Amino acid sequence: MKILLICLITIFIDAENVMEKLYLKNGCNSCHGMYGEGIGASPRLQGVKEETLLRRLRNLQKGITRSANGAIMVSFAKALDENQTIQMAKYLSNLKTYIPKERYEIEYDPAGDGGS
């Protein structure tokens, strides 16, 4: 039983790593951000429901886009096979912004010195 569980976890982690590599290789991060947070006019992908992302990817594969800027996504979506499309939707829906354990917090003093 433990071996089966370990194998399933390993397969899941491997699939996630493959999707991360595909996301980076295709340059998705240059428009959608490293963690799918969205940049400028490019939409946020992280936290969007898997079903919604899958529907959008399949629409893009059919050449259907919601905006003129989305036309560039058609070729990226068409390059994914059915399994990759499903796995990419799952990967994107589970993306989380990386927050380091130790964050540098700037102290705010309302009196301040009037500087920038």
N, C-alpha and C positions, 0 to 999 in steps of 0.2 A: 504494500500500500504506500509506504514512504517513497519507494523508488518511482512509482507511478506519479505521485504528487510532485516529486523533484523534476521528473521529465516534463510534466505539464507546465511547471513554472519556468523551466529552461526554454521551452518552446515559446511561451508568451514573451519572455524577455528577448529572445532572439528575433521574434517577429517585430517587437517594438524597436529594436536596434536597426533592423532592416528598413523600417518606415522612417526612422529618424535620418538615416543615411540618404534615403530617397528624397526626403524633404529638403535636406541640405544640398544634395547633388543637383536637384532641379532648380535650386536657387529660390525656393519658396520663401525662405527667411528674408530675402532682400526686400520683399514687398509686405509680407505678412508678419514679419518679426521672428526672432529666434524661437519664441514660445507661442507663436500664433496670435500674439496680442494685437496685431493690426498696426499698420503704419500709414499715416496720411489717409488717402482715399481707399487704401486696401483694407478690406474688412477683417475684423477680429475673427479668428477661427477657434481659439481655445474656449472651451466651455460650451460651445454650440452642440446641441444634441446630435448624436451619431446619425440618427435617421435623417435629420435636416441636411447634414453634410453629405451623406450618401446620395440624397435626392439631388442636391446641387451639383455634385460631381457627375452624376449620371446625366443631368440636363446639359452640363458643359460638354460631355462626350457626344451629345446629340447636336451640339452647336447652339444650344439655348443658353443665353446669358441675360442677366438682369440689368446690365449697364454696358455702355460703350467700352469702358475700361476692362470689363470682364472678357472681352473678345480674346485677349492674350492668353486667358486661362484655357481656352478650348483646346489648343495643341497640347498643353500640359496634361489635361484630363484625358485626352484621347490616347496619350502614351501609356496610361495605366491599364493593365489587364483587369479582369473582373475581380480576382482575388486581391490585387493591389488596391483597387478602388475601395473595396470593403475594409481592408486593413488600414488604409489611409484615413477613412472616415472615423474609424475607431481610434486611431492614434491621435488625430487632431482633437477629437472630443475629450480626450483625457489629458491634453497638454496643460501644464501648470507653469506659471511664471516662477522662475528660480528666485528664491529669497534666501540669501546667505544667513547662517545662524547668528553670526555676529554682524550687526549692521552699524554703520557709522551714523549716528543721529546728531544732527546739528541742533544745538540748544537755541531756543528762540527766546529772545528777551524783548518784550513789547516796547520797552524804553529805547532799546537799541542805540546805535551810534549814528543812525541816519545814513550809513553807507550802503553799498549795494549788497 
